[in-house]
Amino acid sequence: NSESCDPSSFLRHFRKSSATPVMLLRHIAQAMATEMQEGLDHPGERKLKMLPTYLECLPTGNERGLFYAIDLGGTNFRVLRVQLDGKEGRILKQESIQVPIPQEVMTGSSKDLFGFLAKTIVQFVSREADLGFECVALNQKRDIGFTFSFPVNQTKVNGGSINAWTKGFSISDGVGEDVVDQLEIALADMGSVNTKVVCLVNDTVGTLAQCRYWNDDAMVGVILGTGSNACYVERAAAISCWSSPPEADDLTVVNIEWGNFCSELLPRTFADEGLDADSLNPGQQEFEKMIGGMYLGEILRRVLLKMAEDTGLFGSEIPERLTKPFSLLTPHMSTMHGDDTSSLEVVGSVIEEAIGVKYTTLATRKVVYDVCDIIAERGARLSAAGIVGILTKINRCGDLMLSCLTTPNDTEVKKTVIAIDGSLYEKYPKFRNYMEDAMKEMLGEDYANNVTTTLSKDGSGVGAALLAAAISTEL
Ligand code: ADP
């Protein structure tokens, strides 16, 4: 129809279908809270997996001694140690190394991979005395926290079997085997008997643990990076599949795997549908596909392509590069969105560099800027709704959502800190501002003062070492 031929009416329509008014966000938050409860009540059977971590403690700041962490993410392996000195000295000393995982290890056998990890650990541990770290007593093992960012079926705090190798790893075996056992066998093969993995966690848990070390009010850990996920502090008694939970009042941490949240309430557009259909995992990770750094730039590309086709946004030709999936990345989007020049020069140069369109009018650049704004605002506000959903679940959302408050005592106002890591939060200021503003809108100015979001950088490394310390201190 004639409407679809005009960029400004296309934009108006797209803005409307991406809208996230505060009442919708509140409903989404409520739906997230409901799904979280469903996932807890029906382990493994609902869209939110609500994975137990089996942690029985979190860092308090009182921990002392030398502790290690290892972090196996996508492309690098990190080994790290911290020397802790209780609340007075805190983190006295910290050191880490990071090594790229060689291609032949990423595509070899699991024995190759764990052998490589063990070798790196043994080399790193052997240098502790030279560097002035206080040594661990001869009869005592070095406790390690292990951050493992692949799907695992966790069965205890320091063990779980690998569900699948993802993220460019194509290891020929190892699925179904215990990650920690395999590492400990490899360490023993190297002649190292002085290390012990005391916890297996994912990056959200590390992020929360790092923040909790400094602040008892930290209740939620969120990753807003390539993908998105969150964890939170829950009562141990809520974990129905835990065969020997600690005391009913004790706390633990649950990994929500919130990326897989889906709901009719989510404001999806043609771009989300296309992205999902062409993805490696159609029908899955609906929420993550609207907020993750891997996807925002691709949503932008799809919208601009459709505008090029339907409205001639870039003239009579369709720019060739715009037809290539992932030719626009989220950093392109945040660079354009951060353009504060009156002539939108930065937008112009990104369009030239990434899409290959040399000349654009100011009107076209303004349209591109607005599309970035709409996509980022939607992603940020949905992330805020996810966080408020968690606050709803743990009764820390104020009196605006009375339905979630079970007893009058729960209305007592508690300070709550949300620990966040990831480039979208750290390096995309407009995304972060939209998210924080949406939380204020949802919670109300007054109550929002009790809720703080904070960057918990590098939690997947340090956080795991702090957890290892907390566990050793508890024992
Ligand atoms: P990861 O989640 O992979 O551990 P990050 O938190 O750094 O690592 O997130 C990487 C994601 O963030 C990528 O999808 C990338 O496109 C995106 N990203 C990186 N830098 C920026 C930026 N300045 N603005 C927006 N997004 C960014």
Boltz pocket constraint, residues with backbone or C-beta under 6 A from the ligand:
constraints:
  - pocket:
      binder: B
      contacts: [[A, 73], [A, 224], [A, 225], [A, 226], [A, 227], [A, 292], [A, 293], [A, 294], [A, 295], [A, 329], [A, 330], [A, 331], [A, 334], [A, 335], [A, 421], [A, 422], [A, 423], [A, 424], [A, 427], [A, 428]]
      max_distance: 6.0
